[in-house]
Amino acid sequence: MPKQSSKRKPSFDPNLTAFAAVQHVIEQTEGKPKAKPEPTPKKNPAAVALGRLGGLKGGKARAEKLSARKRTAIARRAAEARWKR
């Protein structure tokens, strides 16, 4: 059998590969002007007010519609979820 060479093959490291890829992208973009971010669209104040109106009514209306037993069950699940963390 032939002897193995003393030179080891470099092992594959995904971190080094990712670092090299990022460096390559940075080198390609240096000197180029940065793209301007698109402006965020303004919200329609009338729609915002209307949505808020419904949001303020929604929780109360739902609570009134639910039975006491159902509200208790929902509250118990919420408390268990909080304490689970």
N, C-alpha and C positions, 0 to 999 in steps of 0.2 A: 504494500500500500504506500502511496506517496504521502509524504509528511505534509501537514497543514502549514500554511504560511504563518509567520508570527504576527502579521498585520491583521488586526481585528476589523471586521466590517462595522461601520458605525451603526448603532442601534437606532431604531425609528423612535423619535420623540415627537408627539403631536404638538407639544408646546413650542418646540423649536420651529416646527413647520409653520405654525400659526404666526409666530413672531416674524419669520422670514416673509410670509405673505403680506403682513401688515407693512413691513418695511418697504417691500416692493411697491405697494400702493402709494405709500407716502412719497417715495422717490418720483413716481409718475405724476403726482399732483402738485409737487412743489413748483412754484413760479406761475401756476395758473390761477386766474382770479376765482375766488370762491363764489359758488352759486348763491344768489339771494334767496332767503326763505320766502315762501309764499305768504302773503298777509292773511291773517285769520279773518274770516267773514264776520261782519258785525251782526249781532243778534237783533231781531225785530223786537223793540220794547213792548209792543202790544201783545205779541205772542208770549213773551216772557211773563208779563202780568197775568195773562190768561192761564198759563201753565201753573203759575204760583197759586192762583185762585183755586184751581182744581186740587193741587197738592195739599193746600191747607184744609180743604173739606174732606179729602179722601180718607185719612186715618180715622177721623171721628166717625164718619159714616160707616166705615167697616167695623169699628168697635161696637157701634150701636146694633149692627146687624147680627153680630156673633152672639152666641149664647155664652153664659158665664163659664160653663164647662169647657167650651171650645177655646175661649180666651185664656183660661187657666192652662190648658194643654199647650197652647202656643207659647205662653210665657215660660212654662216649665222646659220646653225644648230649647228656647233661647238661652235660659240660664244654664242648662247642661252644656250647650255649645260654648258659652263663655268660659265655664269652668274647665272644659275639656282642654282648652289651650293652656 
